[in-house]
Amino acid sequence: MAASDTIEAEGHLIDSGLLSAIFDKIIEFKAAYEIVDFDIGKTNDDASRIKMRITAADTALLDELLQQLTGFGCHPVKERNAILKPAEKDRCVPDDFYSTTNNRTHIRVGGKWAEVEQQRMDAVIVVSEGRAACRKLRDVRAGEPVVCGHEGIRVTPEFKERDRLGFAFMSNDVSSERRVEGVVSKIADMMRQVKKSGGRIAVVGGPVVVHTGGVEHFSELIRLGYVDVLLAGNALAVHDIEYALSGTSLGIDLMAGAAVEQGHRNHMAAINTVNRAGGIREAVQTGVLKKGVMYECVKNGVDYVLAGSVRDDGPLPDTLMDLEEAQNRYSAALGNNVQLVLMLASMLHSIGVGNMLPSWVRVVCVDINPAVVTKLSDRGSSQTVGVVTDVGLFLHRLAERLRTG
């Protein structure tokens, strides 16, 4: 038999495309809607509100539809408590678990709404002592109450903003046609605003930062105080240190742009030097390492987390080879009031970090390959701004802009 429920949504529904997405989803499920009330905002700042009755072929189909509409900010008019079911065993939850988005979420427990903490996508919600938090599936323990179904859940999407921090350019459009200077100017202003408000800036970096001659400019950003945490793989640190010690990156003389004799061994020599010192910090403290990105991080008290992979040479003593530990360290660093993440030519680490971020943290992704930014957006990081350009050039322009104002 047909089943129905009345839902509502509020916000900048029209210009954010959410209203169209809601209607499309209803039609996709071959369901029907009847608009009960629709109040369109009269000014730029006014929110729109819609109430509609949804009818589907049966209860199961309606439940599935309502669960998917939750991600668009829809919720039943009649308030209900969230459905809590115990985890069956460690790392295992009921089949109808609620899978989180990166948008701000509240759940209703005991007749009261509570904001979900540690918001991130692709997690479950665990409730303990009236508090709710996102939890990776691997961290769930037997018997813990897990939110299931769609009832008692309210999601607040990040609506397309008119002018956040003075930057109306914030969108997920990806284009190589933008003038780099203009985009860099806006990003520099945003970085100043974040620091002025007491926020922190995280940088996700790949070894291309070194290969494209960006070390000096990235180092200047650190000295100027615009980098609070660096998240990277083993390769960025290795090639940065290779460049500091030998003037090469993967055996290429970056000044001459040509391979040097026996240069292929330089990155292994860099790892060996750091191993002898006992680690990156020790190499700086003993004067073995005297310049470069990692040197500036140590000298300026910038936190860094290096996450390893199966392809790493060495790796460096500082590199975390335990995947879960590396992910946890990344997540902890990002949760410490990070308001802006700058992603520099590192697809895998950028996508990994994107999965950890709530939607209200701004993301700027710089890569010569537009597919990197597209993949971030496709995986749910819709707050990403893409800058398609050479990362070395970008860092040069950004450091110059932040230095001169």
C-alpha positions in Angstrom: 0.0 0.0 0.0 1.1 3.6 -0.6 2.9 5.4 2.2 3.3 9.1 2.8 4.9 11.6 5.2 5.2 15.4 5.4 8.7 16.9 5.3 10.1 20.4 5.3 13.4 22.1 4.4 14.8 25.6 5.0 17.7 27.6 3.6 18.9 29.1 0.4 17.2 26.3 -1.5 16.8 27.8 -4.9 20.2 29.3 -5.8 22.0 26.4 -4.2 20.2 24.0 -6.5 18.9 22.0 -3.5 15.2 22.4 -4.4 15.8 21.0 -7.9 17.8 18.1 -6.4 15.0 17.3 -3.9 12.4 17.2 -6.7 14.7 15.1 -8.9 15.2 12.6 -6.1 11.5 12.2 -5.5 10.9 11.6 -9.2 13.8 9.1 -9.3 11.9 7.0 -6.7 8.7 7.3 -8.8 7.2 9.0 -5.8 4.8 12.0 -5.8 5.0 15.3 -3.9 2.4 17.8 -3.0 3.6 21.3 -1.9 1.8 22.2 1.3 3.5 25.5 1.9 6.3 27.4 0.1 7.8 30.7 1.4 10.5 32.2 -0.9 12.9 34.5 0.7 12.3 38.1 -0.2 15.9 39.4 0.1 19.4 38.1 -0.5 19.7 37.2 3.2 16.3 35.6 3.7 16.0 31.8 3.7 13.3 30.0 1.8 11.1 27.4 3.4 9.1 24.5 1.9 6.8 21.9 3.3 5.6 19.0 1.1 3.8 15.7 1.4 5.7 12.8 -0.1 3.9 9.7 -1.2 5.7 6.5 -2.3 4.5 3.0 -3.4 5.2 1.4 0.0 6.7 2.1 3.4 10.1 0.6 2.5 10.5 2.8 -0.6 9.3 5.8 1.4 11.9 5.1 4.1 14.7 4.8 1.6 13.6 8.0 -0.1 13.4 10.0 3.1 16.8 8.8 4.2 18.3 10.1 0.9 16.4 13.4 1.2 17.9 13.9 4.7 21.2 14.7 2.9 19.5 17.6 1.2 18.4 19.2 4.5 14.9 17.6 4.5 13.3 16.3 7.7 9.9 15.1 8.8 7.6 17.8 10.2 6.7 15.6 13.1 9.7 15.4 15.4 10.8 11.9 16.3 13.7 10.7 18.4 16.6 9.1 16.5 16.5 5.3 16.3 19.4 3.8 18.3 20.5 0.2 17.9 23.5 -1.5 19.6 26.5 -2.4 17.6 26.5 -6.2 17.1 30.2 -6.5 17.7 33.4 -4.5 17.3 33.6 -2.8 13.9 30.1 -4.1 13.0 26.8 -2.1 13.1 23.1 -2.9 12.0 22.5 -2.9 8.3 20.2 0.2 8.4 22.9 2.4 10.0 22.9 6.1 9.1 25.9 7.0 7.0 27.0 10.6 7.6 27.7 13.4 5.2 30.2 16.2 5.8 27.4 18.7 6.5 26.4 19.9 10.0 24.1 17.3 11.6 21.8 17.2 14.6 20.1 14.2 16.1 17.1 14.1 18.5 17.7 12.0 21.6 15.4 12.0 24.6 13.3 14.8 23.1 16.3 17.1 22.7 18.4 18.0 19.7 22.1 17.5 19.9 24.7 18.6 17.4 26.9 15.7 16.2 30.6 16.3 17.1 33.6 15.5 14.9 31.5 15.9 11.8 32.9 14.1 8.7 31.6 12.0 5.8 31.4 8.2 5.6 31.0 7.6 9.3 28.4 6.4 11.7 26.9 8.3 14.7 27.5 6.9 18.1 25.5 8.2 21.1 26.9 8.2 24.6 25.6 10.1 27.7 23.4 12.3 25.6 26.3 13.3 23.2 26.6 12.2 19.6 29.8 11.9 17.6 30.9 10.6 14.2 32.9 7.5 14.5 34.8 5.5 11.8 33.4 2.0 11.5 36.6 0.5 12.6 36.4 2.4 15.9 32.9 1.2 16.9 32.7 -1.2 19.8 30.2 -3.9 20.6 27.0 -2.6 22.3 27.5 1.1 21.5 24.3 2.8 20.5 24.4 3.6 16.8 22.0 5.9 14.9 19.9 4.0 12.3 17.3 4.9 9.7 16.4 8.5 9.0 14.2 9.6 11.9 15.4 12.2 14.3 18.2 13.4 12.0 18.6 16.9 10.7 21.3 17.9 8.2 22.1 21.5 7.4 23.8 21.7 4.0 26.3 24.4 3.3 24.3 26.7 1.0 26.0 28.6 -1.9 26.9 31.8 -0.2 26.6 35.2 -1.6 29.9 36.5 -0.3 31.7 34.4 2.3 34.7 36.4 3.8 34.4 38.7 0.8 34.9 35.9 -1.7 32.0 35.3 -4.0 34.3 33.2 -6.2 33.8 30.3 -3.8 32.4 27.6 -6.0 33.4 24.2 -7.2 33.9 25.3 -10.8 37.1 23.9 -12.3 38.6 26.0 -15.0 42.1 26.6 -16.4 40.9 29.9 -17.9 41.0 31.8 -14.7 43.7 34.4 -14.3 46.0 33.0 -11.6 46.8 36.5 -10.2 43.2 37.3 -9.6 42.4 34.0 -7.8 45.7 34.2 -5.8 44.7 37.7 -4.6 41.4 36.4 -3.3 43.0 33.4 -1.6 45.6 35.6 0.1 42.8 37.9 1.4 41.0 34.8 2.7 44.1 33.5 4.5 44.5 36.9 6.2 40.9 36.8 7.3 41.3 33.3 8.7 44.4 34.2 10.7 42.8 37.4 11.9 39.8 35.5 13.3 42.1 33.1 15.2 41.6 30.2 12.8 44.3 27.8 11.6 45.4 26.9 8.1 46.4 23.4 7.0 48.4 22.6 3.9 48.3 19.2 2.1 51.4 19.0 0.0 52.8 16.6 -2.6 56.4 16.3 -3.9 55.5 18.3 -7.0 55.9 21.3 -4.7 59.6 20.6 -4.8 59.8 19.5 -8.4 58.2 22.8 -9.6 60.6 25.0 -7.7 58.1 25.9 -4.9 60.2 25.2 -1.9 61.5 28.8 -1.3 58.0 30.2 -1.7 56.3 27.6 0.5 59.1 28.2 3.1 58.2 31.9 3.0 54.5 31.1 3.7 55.7 29.2 6.8 57.9 32.1 8.0 55.1 34.6 7.4 52.9 32.5 9.7 50.3 31.3 7.2 50.9 27.6 7.7 49.8 26.0 11.0 50.0 22.3 10.0 51.5 20.3 7.1 49.9 17.0 6.1 51.9 15.1 3.5 53.5 11.8 2.5 57.0 10.6 2.8 57.9 11.9 -0.7 57.4 15.6 0.0 59.8 15.4 3.0 62.3 13.2 1.2 62.6 15.4 -1.9 62.5 18.6 0.1 65.5 17.3 2.2 67.2 16.0 -1.0 66.9 19.5 -2.5 68.2 21.1 0.7 71.2 18.8 0.9 72.1 18.3 -2.8 70.2 20.9 -4.9 68.3 18.1 -6.7 64.9 16.6 -6.7 64.7 13.0 -7.9 68.2 13.6 -9.2 67.3 16.6 -11.3 69.1 19.9 -10.8 66.2 22.3 -10.4 68.3 25.3 -11.4 69.7 23.8 -14.6 66.6 21.6 -15.2 68.9 18.6 -16.1 69.8 15.3 -14.5 73.1 15.2 -12.6 75.5 12.3 -12.7 74.6 9.7 -10.1 71.7 12.0 -9.1 69.4 9.0 -8.8 71.0 8.1 -5.4 70.5 11.6 -3.9 67.1 10.9 -2.4 68.4 7.7 -0.7 71.4 9.7 0.5 68.9 12.2 2.0 67.0 9.5 3.8 70.3 8.0 5.1 71.4 11.4 6.4 68.2 11.9 8.3 68.4 8.3 9.6 71.8 9.0 11.0 70.6 12.1 12.7 67.7 10.3 14.3 64.9 12.1 12.5 64.0 15.4 10.9 63.8 17.5 14.1 67.2 16.1 15.1 68.7 16.9 11.7 67.6 20.5 12.1 68.7 20.8 15.8 72.2 19.4 15.0 72.6 21.7 12.0 72.6 18.9 9.4 69.4 20.3 7.8 69.7 24.1 7.3 66.9 25.0 4.9 63.7 23.8 3.1 60.1 23.2 4.0 60.7 20.6 6.7 63.5 22.9 8.2 61.1 25.8 8.4 58.3 23.6 9.9 60.7 22.7 12.8 62.1 26.2 13.2 58.7 27.8 13.2 56.8 25.3 15.4 54.6 24.1 12.5 53.0 20.7 13.2 53.5 18.1 10.5 52.2 14.6 9.9 53.8 12.4 7.3 51.7 9.4 6.2 53.5 6.6 4.4 52.5 4.2 1.6 53.6 0.9 0.1 55.8 2.7 -2.5 57.9 4.8 -0.1 61.7 4.5 -0.1 63.2 4.5 3.4 60.9 5.7 4.7 62.0 8.6 6.9 61.9 7.9 10.7 59.2 10.6 11.0 56.9 8.9 8.5 53.9 6.9 10.0 53.6 3.6 8.3 50.6 2.5 10.4 47.6 3.5 8.2 45.1 3.9 11.1 47.6 5.9 13.2 48.3 8.2 10.2 44.6 8.8 9.6 44.0 9.5 13.3 46.8 12.0 13.4 45.6 13.7 10.2 42.1 13.9 11.7 43.3 15.3 15.0 45.4 18.0 13.3 42.4 19.0 11.2 40.1 19.2 14.2 42.2 21.8 15.9 40.3 24.9 14.6 41.4 24.5 11.0 39.3 26.8 8.9 41.1 26.6 5.6 42.9 23.8 3.9 45.2 24.5 1.0 45.8 21.4 -1.1 48.9 21.5 -3.3 49.4 18.8 -6.1 48.7 15.7 -4.0 45.6 13.8 -5.3 45.6 10.9 -2.8 46.3 12.8 0.3 43.9 15.6 -0.8 41.1 13.2 -1.3 41.9 11.5 2.0 41.8 14.9 3.8 38.7 15.9 2.0 36.9 12.9 3.5 37.8 14.0 7.0 36.6 17.6 6.7 33.2 19.0 7.6 31.6 21.0 4.8 32.1 24.4 6.5 35.9 24.2 6.3 37.0 26.0 3.1 39.2 24.0 0.7 41.5 25.4 -2.1 42.9 22.7 -4.4 45.8 23.6 -6.7 46.8 21.2 -9.4 47.9 21.3 -13.0 45.4 18.4 -13.6 41.8 19.5 -13.3 40.7 15.9 -12.7 42.1 16.1 -9.2 39.7 18.9 -8.2 36.8 17.1 -10.0 37.5 13.9 -8.0 37.4 15.9 -4.7 34.0 17.3 -5.6 32.7 14.0 -6.9 33.5 12.4 -3.5 31.5 15.0 -1.6 33.9 17.8 -0.9 31.7 20.3 -2.7 33.3 23.2 -0.8 36.4 22.8 -2.9 37.7 25.7 -5.1 39.9 24.5 -7.9 42.9 26.4 -9.3 44.3 24.7 -12.3 47.9 25.9 -12.7 51.5 25.0 -12.0 51.9 24.8 -8.2 55.3 26.4 -8.2 53.9 29.4 -10.0 50.9 29.5 -7.6 53.1 29.5 -4.5 55.4 32.2 -6.0 52.4 34.5 -6.6 50.8 33.7 -3.2 54.0 34.3 -1.2 54.5 37.6 -3.1 50.9 38.7 -2.4 51.0 37.8 1.3 54.4 39.5 1.7 53.5 42.8 0.0 49.8 43.0 0.9 
